[in-house]
Amino acid sequence: MDKLGLYDPVVVFVVVVVVAAAAAAGGGGGGDGGESI
């Protein structure tokens, strides 16, 4: 249970960083980032 609780925020953080990086790099190329995930 502890591992899950610690893993959840990490996954959310990684997704947010990836989305932010994709938005900063492409702006309208969000589809590419989604495909990569």
N, C-alpha and C positions, 0 to 999 in steps of 0.2 A: 504494500500500500504506500509506503514511504517513497519507494522508487517511482511509482506512478505519479505521485504528487510532485516529485522533483522533476520528472521528465516532462510533464505537461507544460509548464511555463517555458522550458527550454525549447520545445517544439514550436510553441507560439512565437517565441522570440526569433527563432530561426526563420519562420515563415514571414514574420513582419520585416526582417532584414532583407530577405530575398525579394519581397514585393517592393520594398522601398528602393532597393538597388535596381530592380527592373524598371520601376517608374522613373528613376533618375536617369537611367541609361537610354531607355526607349521613349518614355512618355506615353506613346500610343501603342507600344509594342508589348502591352501587358499579356497578350495571348501567348507570346513566346515564353514568358516566365511561367505561366500556368502549365504550358506543355512540358516544360523542363521538370516541374514538380510531378 
